[in-house]
Amino acid sequence: MKINLAVLFGGKSVEHEVSVISAVQAMASMNKEKYNIIPVYMTKGNEFYTGEKLFDINAFKDIPALLSECTECVFVRSEGKVRLIRRKMKKFGSNLISDVDAAFPIVHGTNVEDGALQGYLQTLDLPYVGCDVLSSAVGMDKYVMKILLKEAGFPVLDCCRFSSFEITDPEKCAARVEERFPYPVIVKPINLGSSVGISRADDRDSLIRSMEDAFSFSDRILVEPAVVELKEVNCSVVGDSEEAEASVCEEPVQAKGEEILSYEQKYTGGGKSSGGSKGMASLKRKIPADITPQQEEYIRKIAVDAFKYLGCGGVTRIDFMIDTASDKIYINEINTIPGSLAFYLWEPKGVKYSELLERMIQLALKRYRQREKINYSFDTNILAMGGSFGAKGSKLNK
């Protein structure tokens, strides 16, 4: 009997389109003999739709036309099952679209990758693939991630954190940065990925402009010293807190004269791609990365250690920075649901994309079985005792 697997993608995020690309790629590689794949597209307004057309990446060129051929739906839990039903009920006939046995979120960015969607699925008591609520939230918040990793002794760059209400005095904010770091610095939204809102500043004027730009994408930003002689290296990790392994390392290739990999370079080959985008798989990269065996061993080990320390699950991609002037290596960020699910980092190890996806699903089911063994309630009958009592035993109804 097939497992009904709902693949959720899209959502209210600036990385909405990237999510669509990643999900369509993944669904095409899933085991159709083992899983009944149910695509669930979340619009930018957070409405849920399902339908066969959602398997076709070309259908997303005209979203209104696509949705007109799909069914708006909602998840409900009833009689111990999670079901996908029509939002607009029919007067006659069944409104059930399908029972759902597990969910596979393939989403990127704020509101979906940051623990919000994971919390919703956990409330439904539905097994779901990937990081849990806490590790998703920590992985999305670059500042919280830095604090936790630094406390545990992992190498991260120092930073300044600002909230949107502080931008009322941008000169004061710039002065705080200048007290901590020399120029150049990097400014980035705390809770976004895909290079959205990230820029370099070389003086006070450009710093203030960069902060204002970052605040247009998030209510919290951070500023950190720029690694001038930078080599970027990424490594994927698959597993859970008990057991995990690292992929090969890659070195993204920047366009000549560029300091930061842009959104376009990551997902559209610099904006010159034709046809459907291949997502992160289209990024120019060196695999394996041009690093020493000692650097590779260190990066792969620290990637696994950080993955386990933060309680991650499924597949992540951990991005590193190497300061080639000092040979120091820093963890830059953790992508809890990496673009294209980082399959291109596993293929050189002989792991097919379908095998990677299967392992992720099995890890989700394993976590669900483990959580079923935990007691979340205990036998009590307070409500049948008559009267209501406060936390310290005082009667509320007198």
Secondary structure, 3 states (H helix, E strand, C coil): CCEEEEEEEECCCCCHHHHHHHHHHHHHHCCCCCEEEEEEEECCCCCEEECHHHHCHHHHHCHHHHHHCCEEEEEEEECCEEEEEECCCCCCCCCEEEEECEEEECCCCCCCCCCHHHHHHHHCCCCECCCCHHHHHHHHCHHHHHHHHHHCCCCCCCCEEEEHHHHHCHHHHHHHHHHHCCCCEEEEECCCCCCCCCEEECCHHHHHHHHHHHHCCCCEEEEEECCCCEEEEEEEEEECCCCEEEEEEEEECCCCCCCCCCHHHHHCCCCCCCCCCCHHHHCCEECCCCCCHHHHHHHHHHHHHHHHHCCCCEEEEEEEEEECCCCEEEEEEEECCCHHHHHHHCHHHCCCHHHHHHHHHHHHHHHHHHHHCCCCCCCCCHHHCCCCECCCCCECCC
